[in-house]
Amino acid sequence: MQKKNKKRQRKTAVVFAILLAAVIIAAAGAVMFADRYYPLRHVDIINRYAEEFDLDPQLVCAVIHAESRFRVGVVSRAGASGLMQIMEETAYWIAPRAGLDDFSYDQILDPEINIRLGTYYLSTLKAYFGDLEVALAAYNAGRGRVGDWLNDSRYSSDGETLDQIPYAETREYVKRVISNQRIYEFLLRFENIFAR
């Protein structure tokens, strides 16, 4: 009887060890997957400016993912730079309003500066338009262009929301940010595991 109990205990211990190893491997795989496809960097900076400018941190992360996939030194063909892909003219307009009086565009690749400016700008667009999807469209296509769409009955039936976004790139951008916002909401809950 004791032999059977010991044998059963050993079997249980082996099964438990295998299950534990499987869980550890799955968790490691999840961390590597998240870091590869949904990187998460500069969390302290994102949290600080999201709070200061009244935005959800997961929204800021989703915009950064859509704009640069968290690559600091990215410069677009159009000349937008950094994590949140800010154009020079826009950066100079934002800087004093965001509290950066001595701003120079050569600072735009600094994550602290870029996130501060991009978060402030996104916050102003959200406040101005009053609709997140419209604000995201404006972040991508420009405030003036989106204003024109809102005034065009082909794209907006109420002048406040967009029934249709005429640019495919902007349409996909808005969908991607909204979708990724949910993923970053999850990742930020476990930021100590995923943040680098």
Order of alpha helices (4+ residues) and beta strands (2+ residues): alpha-alpha-alpha-alpha-alpha-alpha-alpha-alpha-alpha
